[in-house]
C-alpha cells in the first residue's frame, strides 16, 4: 500500500510542478551527456582548460540530476525512467559527433541558456503552488546554469 502524499501541496499542483521539473531534469540530463562527451573529445590549443572546465561542469550537472529526480519523487510523482524518455522531453538536443572546441563551447552555452529558460517557469509554478522546496532547488539550478553560461561566454571572448 502506498501512503498518500500529504505535504501541504494539493495533488494537481504537485503533479504540475513535478511535470515542469521533469522537463528541467531532462534538459539537464541531455546537457550532462553532451558536456561529458565534449570533455572526452575536446582537442586543440585550449585542451587543458576546456577539458577541466567541461569536467567541472559535467560533475555539477550529474549531482543536480539526483536532487531533481528525488524532488520529483518527494512530490509523489515517478521520475522519468530512461535516457530515451529524457531526450524526447528535453529542449536541448543530444550531441551528434564531436565538433571543434569553439563549437563545443557554443553548444554548451546554448544548452545552459536553454535550461535557464526551462527552469524559470518551474519557479513560478512552485511559488504559486506553495512549494518552496522546489522553488529553492530550481533557483539554485538557475544560478548554477547562469554561472556555467558566464564561464562559457567568457571563454569565447
N, C-alpha and C positions, 0 to 999 in steps of 0.2 A: 504494500500500500504506500502510495506517495503522499507525504504530508503536504497540505495546501500551503502555498507561499503567502505569508501574512506579514509583510514588511512595511505596510503603510502606503503602498502604491497600488492603485487599483489594477486589475488584470489587463484591461485594454491598454492602459498606459505602459505597463511593464512590457507587454508584447510589442508595442510600437517602438518603445525605446530600444528593446533588445534587437529588433529588426534593423533599426538605424545603426546601432552599434556593430551589428554583424557586417554591415557594408564597410564600416571603418576597419574592422578586423580583416575583411577580405582585401581591401586596399593595402593594408599593412603587410599581409601575407605575401601578396604578389610583389610589393616593393622590397620586402625582405629577400625573396628569392632572386630578384633582379640584382640587388645590391651585393648579395653573396656571390653570385656568378660573376659579376663585374670585378669583385675583389680577386677572384681566382684568375681572371683573364686579362686584367689590365696590363698594358705594356707601354713602353715609351720613356722619355726622359724624366717624367714625373712619377714613374712607377712606385718608388718607395713611399712617397707622400700619399698618393692615391690609394695604394694597397692598404696603408694604415688607416686612412680616412674611411674607406669603404668598410674595413674591418670593424672599426668602432661603431659605424652606423648600423651594420647588419646585426651586431651584438645587441645594440639598444633596441632595434626593431624586434628581434627574437624574444627578448624579455617582455616586451609590451604585448606580444601575441597572447601569452598565457594570462596576463592581467585582464585583457579584454574578454577572452573566452570565459574565464572564471566569473567575470561580472555578468555576462550573458546568462550563465548558469545560475548565479545568485538571484537573477530576476525570474528564474523559473522557466527558462526557455532553453531548448537544446542549442548548442553552438554548432556552426557548420562542421561537417564531418569529413570533408575531402578537399584536396587541392583543386580538383576539378570544379567543385561547388564554389570555392572561393574565387577562382579565376573567372567564373561566369558572373559572379556578383560584383566583382571589382570594377572600378572605373579606370584602373591602371592596367595596361596590357603587359603580358609577360614578355621577357626579353626574347628576341629572335636573333640568336647569334651574338657575337662579341664585337661591337663597334669599336672604333678608335677611342682613345682615352677621353678626348674632349666631348665626344658624343655620349659616352657613358655618363659623364658629369651632367650634361644637359638632360639626359633621360631621367637620371635620378632626381635632379632638381624639379623637373616637371612632375615626377611621381610624388615627391614630398608636398608640392603645391596642390596637387590633386587630393591628397589625403587630408590636407588642411581644409579644403572645400567640402570634403565629405564629413569632416568632424564638426564643423560649426553648427549644422542643423541638429546634430545629436545633443549638443549642449543645450540648445533651445528647447528641444523636446524633453530632455531630462529635467530642466528647470521648471518647465510648465507642468510636468507630472509630479513635482516634489521629490525628484530623485537626485539628491545632492551627491550621492556616491558616484553615480555615473557621470554627472556634470564635472565633478572634481577630477575623475580619471581622464575624461576626454579633454578637459582644459590642459592637463599635463601633457597629453598627446599632442595637442596643438602647439604647445611651447616646444616640445621636442622636435616636431616637424619643422617649425619655423627656424629653429637653430640649425638643423641639418640643411635646410634650404639656404640659409645665410652662408654657411660654410661652403656649400657647393657653388653658390653665386660668386662668392669671393674668389674661389678657385678659378673661375672663368675669367676674372679680371674686370 
